[in-house]
Amino acid sequence: MEKYHLALDSGGSKVLGILYNEEFQPIRAVRTGSLRANTTPEDRIRKNIADIIGTLELPGLHIGRVSGIVDCGLLHEEIRKVCTVDETAGCGEFAAGMWAAENFGNGVLALSGTGATLFARYNGQNYGTGG
């Protein structure tokens, strides 16, 4: 059975997803609305998740890895209901920013999209603000 890979980027206004084959060639892509519970009603989140699963034609696939920036655990749960998933390697923006800071020491990471967030690392301490 062929194994696929799924990359996701979830933000405040949209979610982008790309399904790749075993050679990491893009097969299908999707763009849908936000999954953030603080700005999006639950029924809309569920519709957006259904759009992701349907547009990417995920039911029945074997996915080796789901990766990317996704703060919505419900998305991962729903994907696992319709697919075999070997590994999930998602994280939020804060974790990604702090991993980058680990590589560079002290510094500031500013993200701007639908909202704006600042992450900082100074003398071994992590800080974050915004949203």
All heavy atoms as an XYZ file, in Angstrom:
977
protein
N       0.845     -1.185      0.000
C       0.000      0.000      0.000
C       0.890      1.248      0.000
O       1.838      1.336      0.770
C      -0.897     -0.012      1.238
C      -1.696      1.256      1.433
S      -2.699      1.221      2.931
C      -4.307      1.181      2.201
N       0.570      2.170     -0.883
C       1.353      3.405     -0.960
C       1.160      4.232      0.307
O       0.078      4.282      0.888
C       0.929      4.225     -2.184
C       1.790      5.442     -2.388
C       1.558      6.129     -3.729
O       0.617      5.762     -4.444
O       2.346      7.026     -4.038
N       2.235      4.872      0.735
C       2.211      5.716      1.925
C       2.307      7.175      1.492
O       3.113      7.530      0.643
C       3.389      5.359      2.831
C       3.281      5.956      4.216
C       4.481      5.630      5.077
C       4.548      4.161      5.420
N       5.579      3.860      6.421
N       1.477      8.020      2.086
C       1.430      9.436      1.768
C       1.951     10.254      2.946
O       2.124      9.737      4.051
C      -0.007      9.856      1.450
C      -0.555      9.179      0.225
C      -1.156      7.932      0.306
C      -0.466      9.782     -1.020
C      -1.649      7.300     -0.823
C      -0.958      9.166     -2.162
C      -1.547      7.926     -2.046
O      -2.027      7.301     -3.172
N       2.163     11.538      2.700
C       2.587     12.472      3.740
C       1.710     13.711      3.634
O       1.371     14.139      2.528
C       4.059     12.840      3.579
C       4.941     11.623      3.565
N       5.318     10.970      4.718
C       5.464     10.920      2.538
C       6.057      9.924      4.396
N       6.155      9.872      3.079
N       1.356     14.294      4.774
C       0.456     15.439      4.806
C       1.108     16.587      5.541
O       1.534     16.439      6.686
C      -0.854     15.043      5.493
C      -1.907     16.121      5.672
C      -2.319     16.731      4.338
C      -3.121     15.540      6.393
N       1.206     17.745      4.888
C       1.736     18.963      5.498
C       0.580     19.931      5.706
O      -0.239     20.140      4.802
C       2.798     19.589      4.598
N       0.510     20.524      6.902
C      -0.568     21.442      7.252
C      -0.013     22.730      7.834
O       0.988     22.710      8.550
C      -1.488     20.793      8.301
C      -2.209     19.526      7.867
C      -2.764     18.798      9.078
C      -3.319     19.867      6.882
N      -0.668     23.827      7.533
C      -0.342     25.121      8.135
C      -1.656     25.777      8.524
O      -2.438     26.188      7.664
C       0.433     26.003      7.159
C       0.781     27.362      7.760
O       0.753     27.503      8.999
O       1.071     28.287      6.985
N      -1.893     25.849      9.818
C      -3.142     26.385     10.340
C      -2.894     27.761     10.931
O      -2.048     27.925     11.801
C      -3.683     25.439     11.409
O      -4.870     25.950     11.956
N      -3.640     28.741     10.456
C      -3.511     30.100     10.963
C      -4.839     30.628     11.475
O      -5.819     29.896     11.572
N      -4.860     31.908     11.756
C      -6.062     32.528     12.303
C      -7.178     32.700     11.297
O      -8.344     32.794     11.664
N      -6.847     32.734     10.003
C      -7.887     32.938      8.998
C      -8.033     31.777      8.027
O      -9.029     31.694      7.324
C      -7.610     34.219      8.201
O      -6.365     34.126      7.546
N      -7.045     30.884      7.972
C      -7.117     29.798      6.997
C      -6.254     28.617      7.413
O      -5.405     28.730      8.281
C      -6.663     30.282      5.624
C      -5.180     30.619      5.575
C      -4.778     31.167      4.237
C      -3.338     31.576      4.164
N      -2.761     32.247      5.299
N      -6.502     27.506      6.737
C      -5.667     26.313      6.840
C      -5.267     25.932      5.423
O      -6.104     25.901      4.522
C      -6.413     25.133      7.488
C      -5.548     23.877      7.494
C      -6.860     25.482      8.889
N      -3.986     25.673      5.242
C      -3.478     25.163      3.972
C      -2.983     23.745      4.216
O      -2.345     23.474      5.238
C      -2.327     26.023      3.455
C      -2.654     27.486      3.193
C      -1.376     28.256      2.842
C      -3.670     27.621      2.085
N      -3.262     22.852      3.291
C      -2.797     21.478      3.405
C      -2.335     20.963      2.061
O      -2.926     21.293      1.031
N      -1.270     20.169      2.069
C      -0.769     19.545      0.850
C      -0.523     18.069      1.139
O       0.144     17.724      2.116
C       0.535     20.193      0.345
C       0.324     21.679      0.079
C       1.020     19.492     -0.928
C       1.585     22.423     -0.305
N      -1.067     17.220      0.299
C      -0.850     15.786      0.388
C       0.243     15.413     -0.611
O       0.180     15.797     -1.784
C      -2.139     15.034      0.047
C      -2.076     13.513      0.169
C      -1.924     13.087      1.629
C      -3.316     12.886     -0.452
N       1.259     14.701     -0.129
C       2.392     14.279     -0.954
C       2.419     12.767     -1.076
O       2.008     12.055     -0.162
C       3.715     14.711     -0.302
C       3.903     16.196     -0.212
C       3.463     16.907      0.895
C       4.524     16.893     -1.234
C       3.646     18.276      0.980
C       4.717     18.258     -1.161
C       4.271     18.949     -0.042
O       4.449     20.310      0.036
N       2.965     12.272     -2.194
C       3.170     10.839     -2.326
C       4.490     10.446     -1.661
O       5.146     11.282     -1.028
C       3.108     10.388     -3.799
C       4.228     10.951     -4.650
O       5.242     11.460     -4.158
N       4.044     10.862     -5.957
N       4.888      9.183     -1.825
C       6.109      8.695     -1.168
C       7.373      9.397     -1.644
O       8.360      9.457     -0.925
C       6.249      7.183     -1.381
C       5.226      6.396     -0.591
C       5.339      4.903     -0.813
O       5.061      4.443     -1.940
O       5.697      4.204      0.166
N       7.344      9.931     -2.845
C       8.498     10.662     -3.386
C       8.401     12.162     -3.076
O       9.149     12.961     -3.623
C       8.602     10.453     -4.903
C       9.001      9.045     -5.310
C       7.839      8.059     -5.226
O       6.694      8.429     -5.559
O       8.081      6.909     -4.793
N       7.453     12.538     -2.232
C       7.205     13.926     -1.832
C       6.844     14.825     -3.018
O       7.160     16.003     -3.045
C       8.374     14.498     -1.024
C       8.455     13.882      0.344
C       9.315     12.824      0.574
C       7.641     14.325      1.376
C       9.374     12.221      1.827
C       7.684     13.730      2.621
C       8.554     12.677      2.853
N       6.118     14.252     -3.958
C       5.543     15.037     -5.041
C       4.122     15.414     -4.618
O       3.370     14.552     -4.147
C       5.502     14.233     -6.337
C       6.866     13.848     -6.843
C       6.797     12.814     -7.957
O       5.955     11.924     -7.944
N       7.695     12.950     -8.908
N       3.718     16.685     -4.759
C       2.366     17.093     -4.356
C       1.296     16.366     -5.177
O       1.418     16.254     -6.392
C       2.333     18.590     -4.641
C       3.719     18.993     -4.960
C       4.510     17.784     -5.284
N       0.286     15.875     -4.480
C      -0.816     15.158     -5.112
C      -2.072     16.032     -5.133
O      -2.699     16.200     -6.161
C      -1.139     13.844     -4.353
C       0.095     12.960     -4.278
C      -2.318     13.117     -4.981
C       0.611     12.503     -5.611
N      -2.441     16.569     -3.978
C      -3.634     17.412     -3.856
C      -3.360     18.495     -2.817
O      -2.553     18.303     -1.905
C      -4.840     16.585     -3.418
C      -5.379     15.663     -4.493
C      -6.618     14.920     -4.050
N      -6.359     13.768     -3.201
C      -5.912     12.596     -3.625
N      -5.642     12.408     -4.894
N      -5.727     11.597     -2.789
N      -4.075     19.606     -2.941
C      -3.935     20.701     -1.978
C      -5.321     21.204     -1.584
O      -6.297     21.034     -2.324
C      -3.110     21.836     -2.578
N      -5.385     21.826     -0.410
C      -6.641     22.380      0.085
C      -6.361     23.695      0.802
O      -5.290     23.880      1.393
C      -7.350     21.385      1.043
C      -6.535     21.135      2.303
C      -8.752     21.866      1.389
N      -7.316     24.586      0.704
C      -7.313     25.830      1.483
C      -8.728     25.995      2.021
O      -9.696     25.963      1.257
C      -6.941     27.011      0.602
C      -6.979     28.328      1.358
C      -6.703     29.492      0.422
N      -6.927     30.730      1.132
C      -6.065     31.730      1.190
N      -4.909     31.629      0.555
N      -6.335     32.811      1.862
N      -8.830     26.136      3.331
C     -10.142     26.290      3.949
C     -10.026     27.274      5.104
O      -8.959     27.812      5.370
C     -10.703     24.923      4.402
O     -12.083     25.068      4.741
C      -9.937     24.340      5.567
N     -11.115     27.479      5.800
C     -11.156     28.446      6.891
C     -10.450     27.977      8.150
O      -9.969     26.846      8.248
N     -10.418     28.850      9.121
C      -9.696     28.654     10.374
C     -10.246     27.507     11.217
O     -11.422     27.157     11.127
C      -9.755     29.946     11.191
O      -9.132     29.783     12.439
N      -9.370     26.971     12.061
C      -9.742     25.948     13.049
C      -9.593     26.477     14.471
O      -9.712     25.717     15.427
C      -8.860     24.706     12.872
C      -8.854     24.046     11.498
C      -7.921     22.856     11.493
C     -10.256     23.651     11.070
N      -9.321     27.745     14.624
C      -9.076     28.322     15.947
C     -10.374     28.526     16.711
O     -11.257     29.278     16.293
C      -8.340     29.644     15.819
C      -6.937     29.431     15.317
C      -5.988     30.418     15.923
N      -4.644     30.078     15.494
C      -3.743     30.967     15.173
N      -4.029     32.251     15.245
N      -2.539     30.589     14.794
N     -10.465     27.856     17.853
C     -11.691     27.886     18.650
C     -12.000     29.262     19.232
O     -13.155     29.561     19.507
C     -11.597     26.851     19.767
N     -10.992     30.102     19.415
C     -11.255     31.416     20.005
C     -11.844     32.407     18.999
O     -12.322     33.468     19.391
C      -9.997     31.992     20.655
C      -8.885     32.241     19.662
O      -8.836     31.643     18.602
N      -7.965     33.123     20.017
N     -11.841     32.074     17.704
C     -12.372     32.979     16.688
C     -13.364     32.310     15.730
O     -13.994     32.999     14.930
C     -11.236     33.579     15.828
O     -10.502     32.511     15.213
C     -10.305     34.430     16.668
N     -13.501     30.993     15.810
C     -14.317     30.261     14.850
C     -15.312     29.365     15.586
O     -14.913     28.591     16.452
C     -13.411     29.384     13.940
O     -12.372     30.205     13.409
C     -14.192     28.765     12.813
N     -16.603     29.460     15.252
C     -17.603     28.596     15.905
C     -17.313     27.115     15.635
O     -16.792     26.753     14.576
C     -18.923     29.010     15.247
C     -18.671     30.334     14.609
C     -17.203     30.373     14.285
N     -17.692     26.262     16.599
C     -17.397     24.836     16.496
C     -17.982     24.202     15.237
O     -17.327     23.384     14.594
C     -17.896     24.078     17.723
C     -17.530     22.605     17.673
C     -17.986     21.819     18.876
O     -18.382     22.433     19.883
O     -17.938     20.585     18.788
N     -19.206     24.578     14.844
C     -19.788     23.982     13.645
C     -18.988     24.356     12.399
O     -18.836     23.543     11.476
C     -21.261     24.352     13.493
C     -21.507     25.847     13.342
O     -20.744     26.661     13.900
O     -22.494     26.204     12.657
N     -18.426     25.548     12.345
C     -17.598     25.975     11.214
C     -16.261     25.221     11.236
O     -15.762     24.821     10.202
C     -17.384     27.480     11.261
C     -16.403     28.047     10.240
C     -16.618     27.589      8.835
N     -17.813     28.131      8.230
C     -18.195     27.861      6.991
N     -17.471     27.073      6.215
N     -19.298     28.345      6.501
N     -15.687     25.027     12.429
C     -14.448     24.250     12.543
C     -14.667     22.849     11.990
O     -13.866     22.344     11.203
C     -13.953     24.196     14.000
C     -13.451     25.578     14.434
C     -12.879     23.128     14.186
C     -13.130     25.690     15.910
N     -15.773     22.222     12.378
C     -16.063     20.860     11.906
C     -16.264     20.832     10.389
O     -15.824     19.902      9.721
C     -17.259     20.288     12.639
C     -16.926     19.989     14.099
C     -18.024     19.213     14.794
N     -17.649     18.905     16.152
C     -16.868     17.893     16.518
N     -16.371     17.083     15.608
N     -16.577     17.689     17.783
N     -16.915     21.855      9.820
C     -17.081     21.926      8.367
C     -15.726     22.089      7.686
O     -15.451     21.452      6.668
C     -17.998     23.069      7.967
C     -18.219     23.101      6.450
C     -18.905     24.352      5.985
C     -19.070     24.380      4.477
N     -17.878     24.055      3.698
N     -14.864     22.930      8.255
C     -13.535     23.128      7.673
C     -12.710     21.846      7.712
O     -11.984     21.535      6.767
C     -12.807     24.275      8.370
C     -13.464     25.616      8.109
O     -14.245     25.777      7.170
N     -13.169     26.596      8.949
N     -12.825     21.098      8.808
C     -12.126     19.814      8.906
C     -12.663     18.851      7.852
O     -11.890     18.152      7.179
C     -12.236     19.231     10.328
C     -11.396     20.069     11.303
C     -11.815     17.761     10.354
C     -11.590     19.717     12.765
N     -13.986     18.814      7.676
C     -14.577     17.955      6.649
C     -14.091     18.362      5.257
O     -13.841     17.498      4.404
C     -16.104     18.003      6.724
N     -13.938     19.669      5.020
C     -13.405     20.151      3.736
C     -11.982     19.636      3.510
O     -11.639     19.211      2.403
C     -13.389     21.682      3.686
C     -14.767     22.285      3.514
O     -15.722     21.544      3.185
O     -14.888     23.510      3.731
N     -11.154     19.679      4.554
C      -9.767     19.204      4.438
C      -9.752     17.724      4.083
O      -9.096     17.305      3.124
C      -8.995     19.463      5.750
C      -8.811     20.974      5.967
C      -7.654     18.734      5.749
C      -8.377     21.343      7.367
N     -10.501     16.941      4.842
C     -10.528     15.490      4.627
C     -11.098     15.149      3.252
O     -10.554     14.308      2.524
C     -11.306     14.799      5.765
C     -10.489     14.911      7.068
C     -11.629     13.350      5.423
C     -11.237     14.492      8.311
N     -12.178     15.817      2.854
C     -12.811     15.524      1.568
C     -11.999     15.986      0.369
O     -11.816     15.238     -0.595
N     -11.506     17.210      0.416
C     -10.749     17.753     -0.716
C      -9.462     16.974     -0.951
O      -9.065     16.726     -2.094
C     -10.437     19.245     -0.499
O     -11.675     19.949     -0.344
C      -9.662     19.836     -1.655
N      -8.799     16.576      0.129
C      -7.556     15.811     -0.008
C      -7.814     14.325     -0.257
O      -6.876     13.567     -0.470
C      -6.675     16.002      1.231
C      -6.159     17.421      1.455
C      -5.365     17.502      2.755
C      -5.319     17.903      0.285
N      -9.096     13.921     -0.195
C      -9.493     12.524     -0.410
C      -8.722     11.580      0.517
O      -8.124     10.591      0.089
C      -9.302     12.144     -1.884
C     -10.098     13.009     -2.837
C      -9.849     12.707     -4.301
O      -9.417     11.573     -4.634
O     -10.064     13.607     -5.131
N      -8.760     11.898      1.807
C      -7.978     11.150      2.790
C      -8.540      9.783      3.188
O      -7.751      8.897      3.529
C      -7.783     12.003      4.055
C      -6.998     13.297      3.883
C      -6.876     14.014      5.226
C      -5.636     13.048      3.272
N      -9.872      9.576      3.200
C     -10.365      8.285      3.692
C      -9.710      7.090      3.010
O      -9.596      7.018      1.786
C     -11.864      8.351      3.396
C     -12.178      9.811      3.489
C     -10.973     10.484      2.862
N      -9.211      6.185      3.866
C      -8.598      4.948      3.389
C      -7.110      5.021      3.104
O      -6.485      4.002      2.853
N      -6.528      6.222      3.145
C      -5.103      6.349      2.841
C      -4.236      5.933      4.020
O      -4.659      5.982      5.171
C      -4.758      7.792      2.465
C      -5.378      8.357      1.198
C      -4.848      9.765      0.951
C      -5.109      7.472     -0.003
N      -3.009      5.567      3.715
C      -1.984      5.310      4.732
C      -1.052      6.523      4.713
O      -0.353      6.746      3.732
C      -1.225      4.038      4.406
C      -0.177      3.702      5.422
N       0.594      2.583      5.325
C       0.234      4.321      6.550
C       1.429      2.531      6.352
N       1.235      3.589      7.097
N      -1.067      7.278      5.800
C      -0.242      8.481      5.890
C       0.926      8.201      6.820
O       0.736      7.864      7.992
C      -1.060      9.687      6.383
C      -2.172      9.965      5.378
C      -0.175     10.908      6.575
C      -3.055     11.118      5.724
N       2.129      8.325      6.272
C       3.320      8.090      7.071
C       3.520      9.164      8.123
O       3.847      8.866      9.267
N       3.295     10.409      7.727
C       3.520     11.496      8.673
C       2.602     12.671      8.360
O       2.476     13.080      7.217
C       4.957     11.959      8.598
C       5.313     13.017      9.604
C       6.768     13.361      9.519
N       7.223     13.710     10.847
C       8.457     13.993     11.147
N       9.383     13.933     10.228
N       8.788     14.333     12.362
N       1.969     13.185      9.402
C       1.240     14.453      9.344
C       2.125     15.445     10.066
O       2.486     15.237     11.226
C      -0.133     14.365     10.033
C      -0.825     15.720     10.007
C      -0.996     13.291      9.404
N       2.507     16.527      9.388
C       3.396     17.494     10.024
C       2.953     18.913      9.713
O       2.187     19.152      8.784
C       4.840     17.275      9.568
O       4.928     17.403      8.168
N       3.442     19.836     10.514
C       3.162     21.245     10.283
C       2.691     21.962     11.527
O       2.747     21.444     12.635
N       2.221     23.169     11.303
C       1.746     24.033     12.378
C       0.234     23.871     12.487
O      -0.518     24.363     11.650
C       2.089     25.515     12.095
C       3.574     25.689     11.829
C       1.597     26.415     13.207
C       4.460     25.448     13.024
N      -0.216     23.143     13.498
C      -1.641     22.924     13.721
C      -1.898     22.900     15.219
O      -1.378     22.046     15.922
C      -2.129     21.599     13.096
C      -3.614     21.414     13.334
C      -1.830     21.553     11.614
N      -2.712     23.839     15.691
C      -3.041     23.899     17.110
C      -4.366     23.204     17.430
O      -4.840     23.283     18.537
C      -3.116     25.358     17.573
C      -1.774     26.058     17.507
O      -0.753     25.397     17.730
O      -1.754     27.261     17.223
N      -4.972     22.548     16.451
C      -6.289     21.940     16.616
C      -6.161     20.421     16.722
O      -5.971     19.736     15.723
C      -7.192     22.326     15.447
S      -8.847     21.618     15.558
N      -6.282     19.909     17.944
C      -6.221     18.466     18.147
C      -7.362     17.730     17.471
O      -7.222     16.579     17.063
N      -8.512     18.403     17.329
C      -9.668     17.781     16.686
C      -9.353     17.387     15.248
O      -9.790     16.338     14.775
C     -10.878     18.727     16.737
C     -12.166     18.201     16.130
C     -12.638     16.934     16.837
C     -13.246     19.280     16.189
N      -8.591     18.199     14.535
C      -8.214     17.861     13.157
C      -7.457     16.537     13.124
O      -7.762     15.654     12.331
C      -7.381     18.962     12.521
C      -6.824     18.653     11.121
C      -7.944     18.362     10.123
C      -5.941     19.786     10.635
N      -6.485     16.385     14.003
C      -5.709     15.143     14.040
C      -6.606     13.954     14.395
O      -6.463     12.877     13.817
C      -4.557     15.262     15.034
C      -3.495     16.221     14.595
N      -2.686     15.989     13.505
C      -3.126     17.423     15.095
C      -1.857     17.000     13.349
N      -2.112     17.889     14.300
N      -7.535     14.147     15.329
C      -8.458     13.068     15.704
C      -9.306     12.632     14.516
O      -9.473     11.435     14.268
C      -9.381     13.534     16.832
C      -8.710     13.731     18.163
C      -9.658     14.348     19.180
O     -10.899     14.214     19.027
O      -9.161     14.981     20.138
N      -9.840     13.611     13.788
C     -10.712     13.296     12.655
C      -9.935     12.636     11.520
O     -10.459     11.734     10.855
C     -11.440     14.551     12.166
C     -12.419     15.127     13.185
C     -13.528     14.161     13.562
O     -14.121     13.525     12.655
O     -13.824     14.024     14.767
N      -8.717     13.058     11.284
C      -7.888     12.417     10.251
C      -7.633     10.962     10.625
O      -7.731     10.065      9.790
C      -6.565     13.178     10.042
C      -6.834     14.519      9.337
C      -5.566     12.344      9.245
C      -5.630     15.436      9.257
N      -7.338     10.700     11.898
C      -7.067      9.329     12.349
C      -8.307      8.431     12.265
O      -8.184      7.215     12.201
C      -6.510      9.329     13.757
C      -5.067      9.804     13.805
C      -4.509      9.727     15.230
N      -3.149     10.198     15.270
C      -2.080      9.470     14.961
N      -2.214      8.225     14.567
N      -0.869      9.986     15.031
N      -9.493      9.030     12.256
C     -10.715      8.231     12.114
C     -10.860      7.665     10.707
O     -11.509      6.642     10.514
C     -11.949      9.080     12.438
C     -12.133      9.365     13.899
C     -13.384     10.197     14.125
C     -13.566     10.555     15.584
N     -14.749     11.406     15.782
N     -10.285      8.335      9.701
C     -10.481      7.912      8.309
C      -9.215      7.375      7.652
O      -9.279      6.876      6.532
C     -11.072      9.065      7.456
C     -12.421      9.501      7.991
C     -10.118     10.235      7.347
N      -8.062      7.510      8.310
C      -6.771      7.101      7.730
C      -5.972      6.294      8.735
O      -6.183      6.395      9.937
C      -5.896      8.325      7.425
S      -6.522      9.456      6.239
N      -5.007      5.579      8.222
C      -3.955      5.030      9.053
C      -2.855      6.082      9.092
O      -2.392      6.529      8.042
C      -3.398      3.728      8.451
O      -4.461      2.785      8.363
C      -2.261      3.180      9.283
N      -2.455      6.505     10.283
C      -1.420      7.529     10.437
C      -0.305      6.952     11.300
O      -0.535      6.569     12.443
C      -1.973      8.818     11.084
C      -0.873      9.839     11.295
C      -3.097      9.404     10.237
N       0.906      6.896     10.733
C       2.043      6.368     11.484
C       2.560      7.361     12.515
O       2.909      6.968     13.626
C       3.199      6.011     10.538
C       2.879      4.842      9.631
O       1.927      4.087      9.926
O       3.581      4.686      8.612
N       2.636      8.625     12.147
C       3.280      9.613     13.008
C       2.646     10.985     12.804
O       2.328     11.376     11.693
C       4.766      9.685     12.657
C       5.571     10.638     13.480
C       7.035     10.670     13.054
O       7.411     10.040     12.050
O       7.794     11.355     13.738
N       2.477     11.703     13.906
C       2.026     13.089     13.859
C       3.137     13.947     14.434
O       3.594     13.708     15.551
C       0.732     13.278     14.674
O      -0.283     12.439     14.111
C       0.262     14.709     14.641
N       3.593     14.909     13.666
C       4.696     15.771     14.092
C       4.286     17.231     13.990
O       4.980     18.050     13.428
C       5.935     15.495     13.240
N       3.106     17.536     14.501
C       2.625     18.915     14.461
C       3.038     19.677     15.699
O       3.349     19.093     16.739
N       3.061     20.959     15.573
C       3.362     21.802     16.714
C       2.707     23.158     16.502
O       2.262     23.474     15.407
C       4.873     21.970     16.895
S       5.654     22.880     15.565
N       2.672     23.973     17.543
C       2.171     25.328     17.422
C       3.288     26.292     17.072
O       4.475     25.934     17.071
N       2.915     27.523     16.766
C       3.906     28.526     16.394
C       4.892     28.810     17.524
O       6.067     29.051     17.284
C       3.206     29.814     15.970
C       2.447     29.649     14.675
C       1.602     30.857     14.325
O       1.232     31.634     15.242
O       1.309     31.025     13.139
N       4.415     28.784     18.765
C       5.305     29.049     19.892
C       6.433     28.019     19.933
O       7.606     28.368     20.044
C       4.528     29.051     21.208
C       5.408     29.341     22.396
C       5.748     30.650     22.697
C       5.910     28.324     23.180
C       6.565     30.938     23.788
C       6.732     28.598     24.265
C       7.063     29.901     24.570
N       6.066     26.725     19.803
C       7.091     25.672     19.851
C       8.079     25.831     18.702
O       9.293     25.721     18.898
C       6.433     24.297     19.806
N       7.571     26.112     17.499
C       8.473     26.283     16.357
C       9.414     27.460     16.581
O      10.611     27.383     16.282
C       7.668     26.501     15.076
N       8.889     28.550     17.113
C       9.728     29.714     17.393
C      10.791     29.421     18.434
O      11.945     29.837     18.300
N      10.418     28.683     19.461
C      11.387     28.379     20.510
C      12.443     27.392     20.029
O      13.596     27.461     20.422
C      10.685     27.860     21.768
C       9.857     28.927     22.478
S      10.818     30.378     23.006
C      10.514     31.538     21.692
N      12.074     26.455     19.150
C      13.072     25.553     18.575
C      14.080     26.350     17.769
O      15.278     26.093     17.818
C      12.429     24.484     17.710
C      11.663     23.451     18.471
C      11.841     23.074     19.763
C      10.591     22.670     17.980
N      10.932     22.104     20.111
C      10.154     21.837     19.038
C       9.935     22.595     16.756
C       9.106     20.933     18.895
C       8.900     21.694     16.627
C       8.501     20.876     17.679
N      13.591     27.316     17.019
C      14.507     28.174     16.249
C      15.415     28.945     17.196
O      16.614     29.085     16.950
C      13.723     29.131     15.360
N      14.863     29.432     18.293
C      15.666     30.189     19.257
C      16.756     29.318     19.872
O      17.849     29.804     20.169
C      14.766     30.771     20.353
N      16.451     28.019     20.067
C      17.465     27.108     20.601
C      18.696     27.069     19.699
O      19.811     26.925     20.155
C      16.899     25.691     20.747
C      16.004     25.513     21.939
C      16.742     25.660     23.254
O      17.883     25.172     23.391
O      16.165     26.278     24.159
N      18.475     27.192     18.404
C      19.582     27.156     17.448
C      20.390     28.443     17.440
O      21.565     28.432     17.108
C      19.068     26.889     16.028
C      18.541     25.487     15.882
O      19.094     24.549     16.442
N      17.467     25.343     15.156
N      19.759     29.548     17.793
C      20.416     30.841     17.653
C      20.692     31.547     18.975
O      21.282     32.618     18.982
C      19.571     31.768     16.765
C      19.388     31.222     15.385
C      18.174     30.702     14.987
C      20.442     31.196     14.481
C      17.997     30.184     13.704
C      20.278     30.673     13.205
C      19.053     30.175     12.828
N      20.265     30.975     20.093
C      20.491     31.628     21.385
C      19.462     32.708     21.642
O      18.297     32.558     21.312
N      19.876     33.819     22.233
C      18.960     34.916     22.515
C      18.428     35.501     21.209
O      19.147     35.597     20.219
C      19.660     36.030     23.295
C      20.043     35.580     24.688
O      19.433     34.683     25.254
N      21.067     36.199     25.238
N      17.162     35.898     21.221
C      16.603     36.527     20.030
C      15.112     36.692     20.133
O      14.482     36.301     21.114
N      14.552     37.308     19.094
C      13.121     37.580     19.014
C      12.610     37.064     17.680
O      13.258     37.243     16.643
C      12.835     39.097     19.121
C      11.360     39.387     18.919
C      13.312     39.636     20.454
N      11.449     36.413     17.703
C      10.772     35.968     16.499
C       9.434     36.689     16.454
O       8.644     36.601     17.397
C      10.547     34.451     16.537
C       9.659     33.859     15.444
C      10.309     34.051     14.067
C       9.386     32.400     15.716
N       9.168     37.437     15.396
C       7.900     38.142     15.213
C       7.141     37.484     14.072
O       7.675     37.329     12.975
C       8.151     39.608     14.905
N       5.895     37.073     14.337
C       5.038     36.471     13.319
C       3.867     37.405     13.057
O       3.281     37.951     13.985
C       4.507     35.121     13.791
C       5.556     34.069     14.109
C       4.900     32.838     14.714
C       6.309     33.692     12.854
N       3.541     37.572     11.797
C       2.435     38.442     11.438
C       1.592     37.761     10.390
O       2.098     37.285      9.379
C       2.977     39.773     10.904
O       1.908     40.597     10.520
N       0.320     37.695     10.631
C      -0.635     37.110      9.699
C      -1.967     37.740     10.001
O      -2.102     38.962      9.972
N      -2.952     36.917     10.351
C      -4.227     37.460     10.790
C      -4.027     38.225     12.089
O      -4.637     39.253     12.321
C      -5.241     36.322     10.994
O      -5.344     35.609      9.770
C      -6.591     36.868     11.398
N      -3.143     37.741     12.923
C      -2.757     38.408     14.167
C      -1.263     38.613     14.163
O      -0.593     38.408     13.153
N      -0.742     39.036     15.276
C       0.706     39.223     15.411
C       1.140     38.632     16.747
O       0.470     38.807     17.758
C       1.076     40.692     15.339
N       2.242     37.921     16.739
C       2.755     37.288     17.940
C       4.256     37.506     18.002
O       4.941     37.458     16.991
C       2.460     35.771     17.929
O       1.063     35.569     17.725
C       2.864     35.121     19.230
N       4.748     37.740     19.200
C       6.181     37.868     19.436
C       6.625     36.761     20.374
O       5.990     36.506     21.391
C       6.515     39.212     20.081
C       6.263     40.456     19.234
C       6.445     41.705     20.092
C       7.202     40.482     18.049
N       7.713     36.102     20.028
C       8.352     35.116     20.891
C       9.774     35.593     21.123
O      10.417     36.127     20.220
C       8.390     33.739     20.217
C       7.046     33.211     19.830
C       6.693     33.091     18.495
C       6.136     32.825     20.797
C       5.455     32.595     18.125
C       4.889     32.331     20.436
C       4.547     32.222     19.099
N      10.240     35.406     22.336
C      11.604     35.823     22.640
C      12.272     34.786     23.519
O      11.621     34.083     24.293
C      11.606     37.180     23.335
N      13.577     34.709     23.393
C      14.394     33.881     24.277
C      15.529     34.765     24.756
O      16.249     35.369     23.961
C      14.945     32.667     23.535
C      15.755     31.765     24.453
C      16.039     30.441     23.749
N      16.780     29.559     24.588
C      16.270     28.783     25.535
N      14.986     28.768     25.741
N      17.037     28.009     26.258
N      15.648     34.852     26.077
C      16.687     35.689     26.666
C      17.242     34.991     27.898
O      16.489     34.639     28.810
C      16.126     37.066     27.040
C      17.158     37.993     27.616
C      18.145     38.549     26.798
C      17.168     38.299     28.966
C      19.109     39.389     27.322
C      18.124     39.139     29.495
C      19.097     39.683     28.677
O      20.055     40.512     29.192
N      18.532     34.726     27.888
C      19.216     34.062     29.011
C      18.505     32.787     29.457
O      18.310     32.543     30.637
C      19.382     35.016     30.190
C      20.375     36.111     29.883
O      21.249     35.962     29.034
N      20.244     37.232     30.568
N      18.103     31.967     28.475
C      17.494     30.674     28.783
C      16.015     30.722     29.121
O      15.408     29.684     29.359
N      15.395     31.878     29.150
C      13.970     32.012     29.457
C      13.196     32.281     28.169
O      13.658     33.039     27.314
C      13.738     33.170     30.444
C      14.385     32.952     31.793
C      13.767     31.791     32.546
O      12.545     31.678     32.630
N      14.601     30.920     33.078
N      12.002     31.669     28.039
C      11.154     31.864     26.874
C       9.990     32.784     27.218
O       9.387     32.659     28.294
C      10.579     30.526     26.392
C      11.659     29.581     25.953
O      12.723     29.997     25.485
N      11.425     28.287     26.098
N       9.659     33.682     26.288
C       8.573     34.625     26.480
C       7.716     34.672     25.212
O       8.233     34.481     24.117
C       9.126     36.036     26.740
C      10.063     36.104     27.919
C      11.428     35.943     27.737
C       9.585     36.296     29.198
C      12.309     35.994     28.811
C      10.437     36.341     30.283
C      11.812     36.193     30.074
O      12.660     36.242     31.158
N       6.441     34.947     25.346
C       5.552     35.085     24.195
C       4.416     36.021     24.513
O       3.946     36.096     25.657
N       3.968     36.763     23.507
C       2.831     37.658     23.674
C       2.138     37.857     22.338
O       2.733     37.633     21.286
C       3.270     39.036     24.253
O       2.105     39.799     24.558
C       4.146     39.784     23.285
N       0.892     38.253     22.372
C       0.142     38.521     21.162
C      -0.841     37.416     20.855
O      -1.177     36.607     21.713
N      -1.288     37.384     19.611
C      -2.229     36.339     19.226
C      -3.015     36.741     18.013
O      -2.785     37.737     17.396
